[in-house]
Amino acid sequence: MDDERLAVQRLTRLLAETGRVTIVGSAIDPEDGLAQLREASLDVLFLDIQMPGMTGFELIDRLDRDVPVVFTTAYDRYALEAFAVNSIDYLMKPVETERLARTLDKLERFTSTAGTTRPDVRALARQLARELAPGRKLERIASRVGERTTVLDVSRITHVIAKDKLTFAVSSGREHVIDFTMAELEAHLDARRFVRIHRATIVNVASVQEIYPGVDGLLVRLKDEAKTELSVARDRVRELKDRLGI
């Protein structure tokens, strides 16, 4: 289901071209879709989050059974990444053929594990709705490498760095690739806990052990095992000191 007719048509075409699924129905209006779902026998639901009159989360909550869900959305991806671990997957619009194939692979593995305890999809959807509420700050960040997704507790991230055209969140001394720009992280991280100290560095102020002068300017030493040193840009010094209360 999707509130954009062209997006529905595109997804329907891409699914049909895979030869791996049978499409039992589609709808633009969520109420019509809900009526169809109550009558249909299906293995997976492709669903948009943002629809007129009803969110995708509300629709799932009104279903009388649990069905694996793939969200097709342009919504914030961080929480969707985290919930993808729990058999809810997502496709960013416009949907790409290669990403759709990986989703279908995952669904095949999920449906073939007979007897496995399945998650409560409706409960997950309610929690996801809370995670994506306006103004909510990041509490978890997902790092996806191939088929493996690691969910990071934001409070345990010591710092974030950008290098080699990638962004890495560092937790317990390990670097994890994350799908965010530094600007996006500035917008979504809690500004009381995280401060950008350089064009390529954001630091968790709770992880700062000391600040001291270096050859080329101010340095920060962290409390981690490696005693990591980070450079502070001159125009960021005042903000860092304000956050540290010095």
Steps between C-alpha positions, in 0.01 A plus 500: 500500500614852430333840473684571177347314206818509292703358786250216538516427129880502503525269800240265351697485175832438679350222712339336196829514309676301771278199432528419870167628634130492423329836553156450655397865507595865530330818612558872521243579769591346838138418591456310174829327562398401852179347367697299244749383760226362724389272217834410344739219580852641475858443615630858498365854484676786319379816671563874495528678834362835384150466358196731496270450798694216661866422558648164414547439872131559567404264220718221643349556843151449355586169334367189672824304447876543477649518151866569413522859377728675253467877522538686171576850611714810482478529880791531745700183457675460835211341688399296197852355488475402865162335457612317187683269740160387630371380159348834410694618197486820299558635150595860443317668212566486213532126546815349347497155341810376685367608840162340425675171421675506839169562672340204322798283600447600862127428481565155355732418788248634749203304363702177471584485872199299610449487874712807565353751743375790291502859624181689580491722191226724638691563822814577298303742283368684806853533637629613162232769486624631834860496377408711198288753690582864411783639708616159621877475518707200397526229763633228271695499175527200272814399315431273205783310332378248244228291659612581856346792692647618830282725714701750703381663822561872438596562863793258458636673190813696599536691177415509132751564224480555126781361285545345156153625401341289776363573847604284796346482847756383758376286789713285734802590291350359176408699191159430345398634160170688519285644225490860619673822407651713776231764436224242545654383827519857630126528436404165656739454792418651839685834504536477877716187463674540166693791355673542168861597567631483145371476144558125521445430872211486745575409861291371789576749776460227763800325343734799530772455762705814441572780258845646452707706252667319210747612236227613262225588746281350769480122546248278675596175670224243550443258787515196271765232534703643210498850657392632160611853412278721285573842353264790572450760227564855620146610428363207705700553819253730670204271438689198633602686816141614551376139478767391747411786735846657495 
